[in-house]
Amino acid sequence: MSREFKHIVRIVNTDLEGTRRIVYALTVIKGIGIKLAKVIVDKANINPKTRVGFLSDAEIERVTEIVKDLGSHEFPGWLLNRAKDSQTGKNLHLIGSDLVLQAKTDIDGMKNIRSWKGVRHAYGLKVRGQRTKATGRTGKAIGVRVKKARARQQ
């Protein structure tokens, strides 16, 4: 059976290139890595070697439904990016702009309660315990100034 090839497939507001394999194409969606993409493809009963452009509309719909509602499926908590969410207590998985917005909200919350990580974020310093003496320097480099020789007055 010959299927029509689609050069661009849209899944969850993200354009996926039709020439890529489904597992690797799903990693283009923000919040989905290679391990989660493999689990999604297995759950949708799709051959991982299939190119995205050759997927049928029904297969695309199955993948879209799984990706939209990752938290409700029987995925282990360690595979999700919001395991035991602090507000709801449920296992959630955020994708796309929701992930970016939630990360910004988390950082703003840390700044508001003036936690150590919040203070480090506020000052633009390293947050996770890295050394800062030699690395992580940003801004204009300040070197040693050499005074210019004054022209002698005669």
C-alpha positions in Angstrom: 0.0 0.0 0.0 1.5 3.3 -1.1 1.1 6.2 1.3 1.4 9.9 0.4 4.5 11.5 1.7 4.1 14.6 3.8 7.1 16.9 4.0 6.0 18.6 7.2 3.8 17.1 9.9 2.4 19.2 12.7 2.2 17.6 16.2 1.4 19.7 19.2 2.0 23.1 17.6 5.5 21.9 16.4 6.4 21.3 12.7 8.3 18.0 12.3 10.4 17.3 9.3 8.9 14.4 7.2 12.2 12.9 6.3 13.3 12.1 9.9 12.4 8.9 11.8 9.5 9.3 14.2 11.6 8.8 17.4 14.1 11.5 16.5 11.5 13.8 15.1 9.6 13.8 18.4 12.7 15.1 20.2 12.2 18.4 18.4 9.2 19.1 20.6 10.4 21.0 23.7 10.1 18.7 26.7 10.4 15.4 24.9 13.8 13.6 24.9 14.9 10.4 23.2 13.8 8.0 26.0 10.3 9.5 26.2 10.0 9.6 22.4 10.8 5.9 22.3 8.1 5.1 24.9 5.6 7.3 23.1 6.2 5.4 19.8 5.9 2.1 21.5 2.7 3.1 23.2 1.3 4.2 19.8 2.2 0.9 18.2 4.3 2.5 15.5 7.5 1.1 14.0 10.4 3.3 15.4 12.1 3.3 12.0 9.1 4.8 10.2 9.7 8.2 8.7 7.3 10.9 9.9 6.2 11.8 6.3 4.9 8.2 5.8 2.7 8.2 8.9 -1.1 7.9 8.3 -3.5 10.4 9.7 -4.7 7.9 12.3 -1.1 7.2 13.5 -0.4 11.0 13.7 -3.6 11.4 15.8 -2.6 8.5 18.1 0.8 10.1 18.7 -0.8 13.5 19.2 -3.2 12.2 21.8 -0.4 10.5 23.8 1.8 13.5 23.7 -1.0 15.9 24.8 -1.8 13.8 27.8 1.5 12.3 29.0 0.7 12.7 32.7 -2.3 10.4 32.7 -0.7 7.4 31.0 1.2 4.8 32.9 4.6 6.3 32.5 7.0 6.0 35.4 7.5 9.2 37.4 11.2 9.5 36.7 10.4 9.8 32.9 8.1 12.9 33.4 9.5 16.4 33.9 7.0 17.4 36.7 6.9 14.3 38.9 4.9 15.0 42.1 4.1 18.6 41.2 4.3 20.9 44.2 0.9 22.5 43.5 -1.2 19.5 42.5 0.7 16.5 43.8 0.3 14.7 40.6 2.7 13.4 38.0 2.7 15.9 35.1 4.6 16.3 31.9 4.7 19.8 30.4 5.7 20.4 26.7 6.3 23.4 24.6 5.5 26.9 25.9 3.9 25.4 29.0 7.3 24.1 30.1 9.0 27.4 29.5 6.3 29.3 31.4 6.3 26.9 34.4 10.1 27.1 34.7 10.0 30.9 34.7 7.2 30.7 37.3 9.3 28.4 39.5 12.3 30.7 39.3 10.2 33.7 40.1 8.8 31.9 43.1 12.3 31.1 44.4 13.2 34.8 44.0 10.2 35.9 45.9 10.9 33.7 48.9 14.5 34.7 48.7 15.8 31.1 48.7 19.5 30.5 48.0 18.7 29.4 44.4 16.5 32.4 44.0 19.2 34.8 45.1 21.7 33.2 42.7 19.2 33.4 39.8 18.5 37.1 40.7 22.2 38.0 40.6 22.9 36.0 37.5 25.3 33.7 39.2 25.8 29.9 39.0 23.0 28.1 40.8 24.0 24.5 41.1 27.2 24.7 43.1 29.6 25.2 40.2 32.9 27.0 40.8 32.9 30.6 39.7 36.5 31.8 40.2 37.6 31.0 36.6 34.5 30.1 34.7 31.1 31.7 34.2 32.5 35.2 33.7 30.2 37.4 31.7 30.2 41.0 30.7 33.0 43.3 29.6 36.5 42.1 30.2 38.4 44.5 32.5 42.1 44.5 32.1 45.0 46.5 33.5 45.2 50.1 32.4 48.5 51.5 31.3 48.9 55.2 32.0 49.9 57.1 28.9 53.2 59.0 29.2 52.6 62.7 29.6 54.0 64.8 26.9 56.7 66.9 28.6 56.0 70.6 28.6 58.8 72.7 27.3 
